[in-house]
Amino acid sequence: MKVLQVAAEVYPLVKTGGLADVVGALPQALAGAGAEVRLLLPGLPAILHGLDGLAEVCTIGPLFGAGRVRLLRGRMDGVQAAYVVDAPYLYERPGNPYLGPDGREWPDNLQRFALLGWVAAHLAAGELDPDWKPAVLHAHDWHAAMSCAYLAARPVRDVATVFTVHNLAFHGLFDPEDFFLLGLPARFMAPAALEFHGQFSFIKAGLKFATRVTTVSPTYAREIRTPEFGSGLDGVVRVRGDDVSGILNGVDPQVWNPATDAELAARYDAGDLSGKARCKAALQQALGLLPEADAPLFGVVSRLTAQKGLDLVLEALPDLLAQGAQVAVQGSGDPALEGAFRQAMVQHPGRVAVRLGYDEAFAHRLIAGSDAILVPSRFEPCGLTQLYGLRYGTVPVVRRVGGLADTVVDCSEDTLARGAATGFAFGPATADALGRALQRAVLAYRQPAVWQQLVHNGMAQNFSWEPVAQQYMALYRQAISAL
């Protein structure tokens, strides 16, 4: 089965979040399941420089404001081939795929990601590379969603489309006056198509026109059918019925493995955790935390936003520190939250450490060196940080939503007795509820036998990509049969 995966980022070339990790790992797992997988990516500088053997497939010509657009094909580790949309006018810029260095969205994101979708659709239709045509086009998040609309506008009868929602909160919304830039028939600017409360939405293109829609966890697939989590699109999701399902993300064991991770101060595994203690000491030294081996160290690796519940962490912080804990934070985001965490570090020297920005290597060291990892999200489509924590023997403290609910088993007398407990989960998105979960975590930490059981239970979990790939292969077959 030939599958075209379309996304705006891919690890290790360009990463702003978990999407890149998924796009970096899923194609390899699908290949292992028998698929012939190729990627389509925008021609961002890091992608053009990171691929080997780039060669021109075809010249497309002026499109979406770019005077020169080409389709290139190259190679990257673990992927059979990667196509790149080479349009320097739209992609050759600093910043990340979506924002400039000033943190603001690029004003021409409509054209930048419409082009990605347009090329994906025409490539899937067999019009750009005569030597390769996929049976399935798999688009990831709003940046690639327009591929489903462009295929629907034709329509192409022999290509199934799968659209994966990584975060429904990000719609890709644009001004209706710019709809003409898409080159779509006027009927697509309607509530039954792309129109959304007077604007038009890229993510709605995937939700409306894909043959099948997935989310990155089963619980999130159920949640987005409700007004609380549906971001105004719950009605659209409900109408799709059984066409919407959830497949839990996996973890790449080649990248996240404490027994082989070269970034760590010491390597370790479930049979010998002595290296984890050395990782903790190294982390405390690197961040200026007090060298207290017995202090429970809670880590945060996250975007600093209200969605991630980081304001709840700030509210719960005084009580947590009063219990003798330490807190280490890496992330960036809301300037107010960044400032509040910096202030907390000033107020609690040696007990709170904050490292603003994102550093992939240091994220490995922080997760390995922490005793527990905090993921108190208000909503969380899947969450990968808690999965990394489980692999590294770092006990998750999470809110019971989305993929967090699917992957972390709350510690109780019953779950401990059954050998199922892997972390601590709480319900309401309040500082009090988080505080009670943190208190339970500290109490468990003070009981070495209980804590060691949690650590070992977590490290025994299997969140590999192989079973995930099999689920996607079954979904692809369903989508093809639905044509």
C-alpha positions, 0 to 999 in steps of 0.5 A: 500500500502506497501512503503519502504523509503530509505535515508541516514539521518532522523530527529531527529537522523541524520541531515545535511540538509532538506533531514532529515526533509523530511524523518522524516516527509513524512513517518508519512504523508503517514501513515496518507494517508493509506500507510504502510511505513517502512524506510531503513537507514545506521547503523550510530551510532546515528541511531543505538542508536536512534532506540528502540527495534532493533532486527536482521532480517537476517545476510547478510554476508561479502559485499562491504568490510565489514566483517559483515553485518546484517539487523536489524529492530527497531522502531522510533516515527511516523514510523511503522518500521525502518530497519538498515543496520548494517555494523560497518566497513562502518558506525561506524565512527565520522563525518556526513553521508558523511564526516569525522571530517576533512570535507573530503568525506570518501574515501569508500563512494562508498561501503558505499552507494552501500551497502545501495542501494543493501540492499534496492533492495534485501529487496524490492525483498522480499529476506531479510525479508520474512514477508514484501515486499513493492509495492513501493521502494522510494529512496532519493537522490544519496545516495540511488539511486543505489537501482534502478540500482540493481533492474533493473539488476535483474529485479524485475517485481513487485516493482515500484521505485520512485526516489526523487532528493533533489539536482541534484548538488550532483551526487555521482561520482566515478572513473571508475576503481572502477566500479567492486566494485558495482557487476553490469554487465558491460553494466551498465558502459555505457552512457545509464546507469551510465557512466558520462563523464568518471566517473560513477554517483550514481544519474544517477542510479535513473534518468535512472532506477526509474519508476518515478522521482520526485523533491521537487518542481514543478519549480525545476522539470522544471529547471533541464531540462535546461543546467543552472540547470541540472548539466550536466544531463538535457539531461537525465531528458528531455528524461524521459519526463512526468516521471519527476514531482515535489512535493513541500515539506511540514513542520512538524507542530509538529516541527515548530510551534511558538505557541508550540515551547519549544526552543523559549524565548516566544511563539506566534501565528498570533493572538498575536505576542507579543511573537515574539518581546520578541524572537527578544530581546532574540536573540539580547542579545544572539548574542551581537547585539544592543538591538534596537527593531526598527532595522530590523533584517535579519536572515540567517540559511544556509550552507555557500556556493556560491550555497546558495548565501551567497557571495551576502549577503556579497556584499550587507551587507554595504548598508543593514547596512547603512539602520539601519538593523542588520544581524544574521547568523548561518551556516558553509561551505566554509572556505572563506565565514566563514572567511568573515562573521567573519570579517564582525562581527568584522567590524560591532560590534553590527550590525552583529552576526555570529554563525558558525556551526549548532545548531537545537535549536538555528536555531528555536530561530534565525528564530523566533527572526528575522524580515526577513529570507534571502534565496538568493540561486543561485538554490534551489530545494525546500528550507525549511528555507523560509517555516519555516520563513513563519510559524514563521512570519519571512518575506522571502527575496528570489531569484525567483528560484526552490521551493522559486519561488513556495512558496514566493509571491513577495510584490507589490501593486497588491499582497498586495491589493489581500492579497497574498504578503508573502515576497520579491523575486528578479531575477538575482543572483547579489548583486544589485538585492538582494540589491534592494529586501532588500531595499524594505524589509526595506521600508516595515518594516518601514510601520507597517501596510504593514509589519503586513500584510506580517507577517499575510499573511505568517503565514496563508499559509498551507504547511502541509504534508497531501496534499503532502502525497496524491500527493505521493500516487497518484504517487505511484499508477501511478508507480505501474500501469506502471509496 
